[in-house]
């Protein structure tokens, strides 16, 4: 998966768990929680959805790596390089 695919995948997951949030104009370098309303449960849902859709395990001590779209892409790139994008799952 490319960097852009990973960002699209994360946005799609956010749209699934928080359908009222507009992800189209998110700043890739700004913390997600500073841009949209995500509580702790929403964040856990993102982590669970990554595991469900892509088989990616994110240990709790590494949750901080998913703070922004850019950091998500950097952290997930090696874990998702051989995965296929699944949008709207």
N, CA and C atoms as an extended XYZ file, in Angstrom:
267
Properties=species:S:1:pos:R:3:atomname:S:1:resname:S:1:resid:I:1 pbc="F F F"
N         0.832       -1.175        0.000 N   UNK     1
C         0.000        0.000        0.000 CA  UNK     1
C         0.883        1.247        0.000 C   UNK     1
N         0.485        2.236       -0.744 N   UNK     2
C         1.226        3.495       -0.770 CA  UNK     2
C         0.863        4.346        0.443 C   UNK     2
N         1.633        5.395        0.651 N   UNK     3
C         1.348        6.347        1.732 CA  UNK     3
C        -0.063        6.904        1.575 C   UNK     3
N        -0.426        7.267        0.342 N   UNK     4
C        -1.751        7.829        0.073 CA  UNK     4
C        -2.852        6.813        0.362 C   UNK     4
N        -2.595        5.539        0.023 N   UNK     5
C        -3.567        4.480        0.313 CA  UNK     5
C        -3.784        4.337        1.819 C   UNK     5
N        -2.703        4.408        2.578 N   UNK     6
C        -2.805        4.272        4.031 CA  UNK     6
C        -3.616        5.423        4.610 C   UNK     6
N        -3.357        6.634        4.139 N   UNK     7
C        -4.114        7.789        4.616 CA  UNK     7
C        -5.591        7.634        4.249 C   UNK     7
N        -5.863        7.189        3.036 N   UNK     8
C        -7.243        6.944        2.613 CA  UNK     8
C        -7.893        5.869        3.494 C   UNK     8
N        -7.148        4.814        3.809 N   UNK     9
C        -7.675        3.745        4.663 CA  UNK     9
C        -8.013        4.269        6.057 C   UNK     9
N        -7.129        5.089        6.638 N   UNK    10
C        -7.372        5.643        7.972 CA  UNK    10
C        -8.575        6.586        7.937 C   UNK    10
N        -8.667        7.424        6.910 N   UNK    11
C        -9.821        8.319        6.780 CA  UNK    11
C       -11.112        7.514        6.655 C   UNK    11
N       -11.072        6.423        5.890 N   UNK    12
C       -12.256        5.597        5.723 CA  UNK    12
C       -12.679        4.972        7.051 C   UNK    12
N       -11.703        4.541        7.829 N   UNK    13
C       -12.018        3.987        9.151 CA  UNK    13
C       -12.634        5.064       10.032 C   UNK    13
N       -12.077        6.267       10.016 N   UNK    14
C       -12.644        7.367       10.803 CA  UNK    14
C       -14.074        7.645       10.352 C   UNK    14
N       -14.305        7.662        9.047 N   UNK    15
C       -15.656        7.905        8.528 CA  UNK    15
C       -16.631        6.813        8.965 C   UNK    15
N       -16.128        5.598        9.134 N   UNK    16
C       -16.970        4.490        9.572 CA  UNK    16
C       -17.364        4.640       11.039 C   UNK    16
N       -16.401        5.002       11.879 N   UNK    17
C       -16.697        5.072       13.317 CA  UNK    17
C       -17.229        6.436       13.767 C   UNK    17
N       -16.976        7.472       12.984 N   UNK    18
C       -17.464        8.819       13.310 CA  UNK    18
C       -18.024        9.444       12.031 C   UNK    18
N       -19.184        8.951       11.568 N   UNK    19
C       -19.710        9.372       10.265 CA  UNK    19
C       -20.047       10.863       10.154 C   UNK    19
N       -20.190       11.548       11.278 N   UNK    20
C       -20.512       12.976       11.228 CA  UNK    20
C       -19.284       13.855       11.025 C   UNK    20
N       -18.093       13.269       11.117 N   UNK    21
C       -16.860       14.048       10.969 CA  UNK    21
C       -16.476       14.171        9.493 C   UNK    21
N       -16.015       15.359        9.120 N   UNK    22
C       -15.561       15.608        7.746 CA  UNK    22
C       -14.052       15.388        7.693 C   UNK    22
N       -13.647       14.336        7.012 N   UNK    23
C       -12.221       14.022        6.928 CA  UNK    23
C       -11.577       14.567        5.661 C   UNK    23
N       -12.361       15.205        4.805 N   UNK    24
C       -11.843       15.643        3.505 CA  UNK    24
C       -10.793       16.743        3.609 C   UNK    24
N       -10.846       17.550        4.643 N   UNK    25
C        -9.910       18.670        4.736 CA  UNK    25
C        -8.959       18.543        5.926 C   UNK    25
N        -8.723       17.326        6.376 N   UNK    26
C        -7.806       17.133        7.502 CA  UNK    26
C        -6.373       17.500        7.115 C   UNK    26
N        -5.700       18.190        8.011 N   UNK    27
C        -4.282       18.490        7.850 CA  UNK    27
C        -3.508       17.241        8.258 C   UNK    27
N        -2.704       16.709        7.350 N   UNK    28
C        -2.003       15.447        7.600 CA  UNK    28
C        -1.002       15.523        8.748 C   UNK    28
N        -0.495       16.714        9.044 N   UNK    29
C         0.536       16.857       10.065 CA  UNK    29
C         0.011       17.273       11.428 C   UNK    29
N        -1.265       17.599       11.515 N   UNK    30
C        -1.866       18.033       12.777 CA  UNK    30
C        -2.527       16.839       13.471 C   UNK    30
N        -2.461       16.843       14.801 N   UNK    31
C        -3.071       15.745       15.561 CA  UNK    31
C        -4.550       15.597       15.200 C   UNK    31
N        -4.968       14.365       14.979 N   UNK    32
C        -6.360       14.097       14.626 CA  UNK    32
C        -7.319       14.601       15.693 C   UNK    32
N        -6.981       14.377       16.949 N   UNK    33
C        -7.863       14.798       18.048 CA  UNK    33
C        -8.006       16.312       18.142 C   UNK    33
N        -7.066       17.064       17.568 N   UNK    34
C        -7.164       18.521       17.541 CA  UNK    34
C        -8.041       19.005       16.395 C   UNK    34
N        -8.331       18.131       15.443 N   UNK    35
C        -9.086       18.522       14.251 CA  UNK    35
C       -10.524       18.005       14.244 C   UNK    35
N       -10.722       16.841       14.812 N   UNK    36
C       -12.063       16.258       14.835 CA  UNK    36
C       -12.353       15.692       16.215 C   UNK    36
N       -13.623       15.480       16.484 N   UNK    37
C       -14.048       14.975       17.785 CA  UNK    37
C       -13.834       13.466       17.865 C   UNK    37
N       -12.717       13.055       18.435 N   UNK    38
C       -12.434       11.642       18.672 CA  UNK    38
C       -12.172       11.463       20.158 C   UNK    38
N       -12.966       10.597       20.786 N   UNK    39
C       -12.691       10.307       22.185 CA  UNK    39
C       -11.867        9.024       22.281 C   UNK    39
N       -11.570        8.600       23.482 N   UNK    40
C       -10.728        7.413       23.680 CA  UNK    40
C       -11.340        6.169       23.056 C   UNK    40
N       -12.640        6.023       23.157 N   UNK    41
C       -13.308        4.857       22.577 CA  UNK    41
C       -13.229        4.889       21.050 C   UNK    41
N       -13.383        6.072       20.461 N   UNK    42
C       -13.244        6.195       19.009 CA  UNK    42
C       -11.844        5.768       18.572 C   UNK    42
N       -10.856        6.213       19.330 N   UNK    43
C        -9.475        5.864       18.986 CA  UNK    43
C        -9.258        4.354       19.073 C   UNK    43
N        -9.797        3.739       20.113 N   UNK    44
C        -9.693        2.283       20.230 CA  UNK    44
C       -10.412        1.591       19.076 C   UNK    44
N       -11.531        2.166       18.646 N   UNK    45
C       -12.254        1.609       17.499 CA  UNK    45
C       -11.399        1.682       16.230 C   UNK    45
N       -10.621        2.743       16.078 N   UNK    46
C        -9.720        2.868       14.926 CA  UNK    46
C        -8.692        1.733       14.972 C   UNK    46
N        -8.100        1.531       16.140 N   UNK    47
C        -7.100        0.470       16.301 CA  UNK    47
C        -7.722       -0.901       16.013 C   UNK    47
N        -8.923       -1.134       16.527 N   UNK    48
C        -9.598       -2.421       16.312 CA  UNK    48
C        -9.949       -2.624       14.834 C   UNK    48
N       -10.353       -1.550       14.180 N   UNK    49
C       -10.713       -1.644       12.761 CA  UNK    49
C        -9.473       -1.907       11.899 C   UNK    49
N        -8.328       -1.344       12.277 N   UNK    50
C        -7.075       -1.643       11.573 CA  UNK    50
C        -6.762       -3.132       11.674 C   UNK    50
N        -6.998       -3.690       12.848 N   UNK    51
C        -6.747       -5.120       13.027 CA  UNK    51
C        -7.751       -5.949       12.229 C   UNK    51
N        -9.015       -5.553       12.275 N   UNK    52
C       -10.067       -6.307       11.588 CA  UNK    52
C        -9.879       -6.289       10.067 C   UNK    52
N        -9.642       -5.102        9.512 N   UNK    53
C        -9.543       -4.967        8.054 CA  UNK    53
C        -8.208       -5.435        7.486 C   UNK    53
N        -7.133       -5.148        8.230 N   UNK    54
C        -5.794       -5.342        7.666 CA  UNK    54
C        -4.905       -6.299        8.461 C   UNK    54
N        -5.390       -6.796        9.579 N   UNK    55
C        -4.579       -7.698       10.385 CA  UNK    55
C        -3.398       -7.013       11.048 C   UNK    55
N        -3.491       -5.696       11.230 N   UNK    56
C        -2.397       -4.913       11.818 CA  UNK    56
C        -2.615       -4.785       13.327 C   UNK    56
N        -1.635       -5.225       14.071 N   UNK    57
C        -1.666       -5.107       15.531 CA  UNK    57
C        -0.916       -3.835       15.934 C   UNK    57
N        -1.557       -3.010       16.754 N   UNK    58
C        -0.905       -1.812       17.276 CA  UNK    58
C        -0.864       -1.949       18.797 C   UNK    58
N         0.321       -2.225       19.359 N   UNK    59
C         0.426       -2.339       20.821 CA  UNK    59
C         0.069       -1.016       21.500 C   UNK    59
N        -0.528       -1.112       22.670 N   UNK    60
C        -0.980        0.083       23.384 CA  UNK    60
C         0.127        1.113       23.553 C   UNK    60
N         1.359        0.650       23.801 N   UNK    61
C         2.461        1.602       24.009 CA  UNK    61
C         2.844        2.353       22.725 C   UNK    61
N         2.290        1.929       21.592 N   UNK    62
C         2.579        2.600       20.317 CA  UNK    62
C         1.388        3.396       19.777 C   UNK    62
N         0.325        3.540       20.556 N   UNK    63
C        -0.846        4.300       20.115 CA  UNK    63
C        -0.485        5.725       19.712 C   UNK    63
N         0.507        6.314       20.354 N   UNK    64
C         0.936        7.677       20.046 CA  UNK    64
C         1.416        7.843       18.615 C   UNK    64
N         1.824        6.736       18.000 N   UNK    65
C         2.281        6.771       16.606 CA  UNK    65
C         1.142        7.073       15.641 C   UNK    65
N        -0.093        6.983       16.119 N   UNK    66
C        -1.260        7.202       15.261 CA  UNK    66
C        -1.902        8.572       15.509 C   UNK    66
N        -1.128        9.515       16.004 N   UNK    67
C        -1.674       10.820       16.382 CA  UNK    67
C        -2.162       11.637       15.192 C   UNK    67
N        -1.414       11.628       14.088 N   UNK    68
C        -1.786       12.406       12.896 CA  UNK    68
C        -1.834       11.470       11.692 C   UNK    68
N        -2.380       11.952       10.600 N   UNK    69
C        -2.407       11.127        9.388 CA  UNK    69
C        -0.996       10.828        8.904 C   UNK    69
N        -0.102       11.810        8.984 N   UNK    70
C         1.290       11.590        8.569 CA  UNK    70
C         1.974       10.537        9.425 C   UNK    70
N         1.778       10.632       10.746 N   UNK    71
C         2.415        9.645       11.619 CA  UNK    71
C         1.775        8.273       11.440 C   UNK    71
N         0.484        8.220       11.149 N   UNK    72
C        -0.184        6.948       10.837 CA  UNK    72
C         0.468        6.316        9.612 C   UNK    72
N         0.652        7.119        8.563 N   UNK    73
C         1.231        6.602        7.324 CA  UNK    73
C         2.647        6.082        7.560 C   UNK    73
N         3.445        6.837        8.298 N   UNK    74
C         4.829        6.420        8.565 CA  UNK    74
C         4.868        5.146        9.405 C   UNK    74
N         4.038        5.081       10.434 N   UNK    75
C         4.032        3.924       11.327 CA  UNK    75
C         3.459        2.685       10.642 C   UNK    75
N         2.382        2.869        9.874 N   UNK    76
C         1.691        1.725        9.276 CA  UNK    76
C         2.328        1.227        7.982 C   UNK    76
N         3.149        2.048        7.317 N   UNK    77
C         3.717        1.673        6.017 CA  UNK    77
C         4.381        0.291        6.024 C   UNK    77
N         5.291       -0.003        6.947 N   UNK    78
C         5.908       -1.338        6.902 CA  UNK    78
C         4.929       -2.456        7.262 C   UNK    78
N         3.914       -2.149        8.055 N   UNK    79
C         2.944       -3.156        8.473 CA  UNK    79
C         1.898       -3.437        7.390 C   UNK    79
N         1.724       -2.480        6.460 N   UNK    80
C         0.658       -2.598        5.472 CA  UNK    80
C         1.181       -2.659        4.035 C   UNK    80
N         2.484       -2.800        3.859 N   UNK    81
C         3.058       -2.747        2.512 CA  UNK    81
C         2.502       -3.816        1.582 C   UNK    81
N         2.148       -4.980        2.129 N   UNK    82
C         1.629       -6.052        1.276 CA  UNK    82
C         0.114       -6.210        1.375 C   UNK    82
N        -0.555       -5.245        1.977 N   UNK    83
C        -2.016       -5.288        2.134 CA  UNK    83
C        -2.701       -4.613        0.971 C   UNK    83
N        -3.963       -4.948        0.784 N   UNK    84
C        -4.777       -4.341       -0.245 CA  UNK    84
C        -5.757       -3.365        0.395 C   UNK    84
N        -5.913       -2.202       -0.207 N   UNK    85
C        -6.814       -1.178        0.326 CA  UNK    85
C        -8.244       -1.696        0.353 C   UNK    85
N        -8.904       -1.515        1.490 N   UNK    86
C       -10.304       -1.904        1.656 CA  UNK    86
C       -11.065       -0.675        2.130 C   UNK    86
N       -11.833       -0.086        1.242 N   UNK    87
C       -12.595        1.119        1.557 CA  UNK    87
C       -14.062        0.752        1.648 C   UNK    87
N       -14.721        1.311        2.670 N   UNK    88
C       -16.142        1.061        2.833 CA  UNK    88
C       -16.469       -0.299        3.386 C   UNK    88
N       -15.518       -0.905        4.075 N   UNK    89
C       -15.736       -2.258        4.612 CA  UNK    89
C       -16.614       -2.236        5.825 C   UNK    89
